[in-house]
């Protein structure tokens, strides 16, 4: 596969297998403090009784995922063992709950649905109000509170008619604004959300089609922002890094390194390692990896040990790349699930070591199948049959 990044070692033809990842840690249960001092207790206005979030059906824990299989080989939604939910509308945000189920957000509707690893039917939980889906706007990202077991809160990055913003809410409750005023455009609205190990919430934004905003330190566009759970700047923030085009996803490695996928308007997309104050615009910091435009459309990332998993919509695949101790690619990235499910976007790793992946075939750029869009849950590639999961 042609997929050489700017910092790829060039060892094409090096080993093509990947170890099954061992999770370095579960951010969902981190429970770390960001160091802020709450001004007072947080209360949500009720919006009817909240729905009960059900565990997987039956009394057994979430089932182990199967090895990647050809569609139709085992029962499941559509007869495919890899598919855990079907008939969604551009599922973009996804978080895994402590009970092993997932909450998925639809970009085009603002709906949140609970998806089950045992392939039970998806269950609608709520619809976020005020979401504007024109252009490339909508419900663009989700993150789970690092103290979810105590506060039951989710965070969402969404578009309104006038801005992009971050809100927080309990399932079934009223969204409360955390950070507002992020520039909103017809294109390139960002949407990456992730909590760092210290409880900092990182927010990836887009340049809205105006690259000058990404370079402007006074603008929130084309940035990665660092805030606490009340929307207050962390460190020298809120601007953590600048010079980005469209930060579609953020992820954290086991070494606490923060990464971003940047979907560039033209040319190759970038997978970046971020550091406070970094400039990722022209002449700035080099990316960890560049993905050629024909294989890219990066929209998701997840890290497990030295392995990175990137959802590539245009390439219709998940790219897998191993990084060395300097965060340089060991070899060229390899494609996984290439061409099997169309455009692949969000990628999340659960505590069982499985990849949750969303398709993005209903977004106007794909060719949807009858059961699109879908959520997949599969094991990542492994080097041999005896690799631990």
Number of C-alpha atoms within 10 A of each C-alpha: 10 12 22 19 23 17 15 20 13 14 12 16 9 10 11 12 13 18 17 22 23 16 18 15 16 14 21 21 16 17 16 15 14 17 11 15 9 9 7 6 5 8 8 12 10 11 11 9 9 13 12 9 14 12 20 19 13 8 7 8 13 17 13 15 19 14 15 15 14 12 16 13 11 14 13 17 19 16 12 16 24 30 24 24 28 20 16 25 21 25 33 26 28 27 24 21 18 16 13 19 20 22 24 27 29 22 27 22 19 24 20 25 21 24 26 26 24 22 22 15 13 19 15 14 18 17 16 21 12 13 22 21 19 14 11 20 25 26 29 30 30 26 23 25 25 28 18 17 14 9 12 13 18 20 24 25 28 28 30 19 14 13 16 29 21 24 22 24 21 17 22 18 19 17 22 15 15 18 19 18 14 23 21 25 22 12 17 25 32 37 30 30 29 25 28 21 25 16 22 24 25 24 29 32 33 34 29 22 19 15 17 13 22 27 23 14 14 9 17 24 37 36 32 30 23 24 24 23 21 17 17 15 18 19 13 10 15 19 25 23 24 29 26 30 32 32 32 29 32 28 24 20 20 16 11 13 15 21 23 29 31 31 27 19 15 8 13 22 26 28 25 21 21 21 13 16 13 17 20 24 18 10 8 11 15 17 21 21 25 22 24 18 19 16 20 26 28 33 30 29 28 23 25 19 17 21 19 22 26 29 31 31 25 20 22 27 27 30 24 23 23 22 17 11 8 7 14 18 25 20 22 25 25 19 22 18 18 16 13 12 22 23 28 32 29 30 29 24 24 20 16 16 20 22 20 25 26 31 31 32 25 20 17 9 11 15 13 17 13 9 12 22 25 25 27 24 28 23 22 24 17 16 12 11 7 8 12 11 15
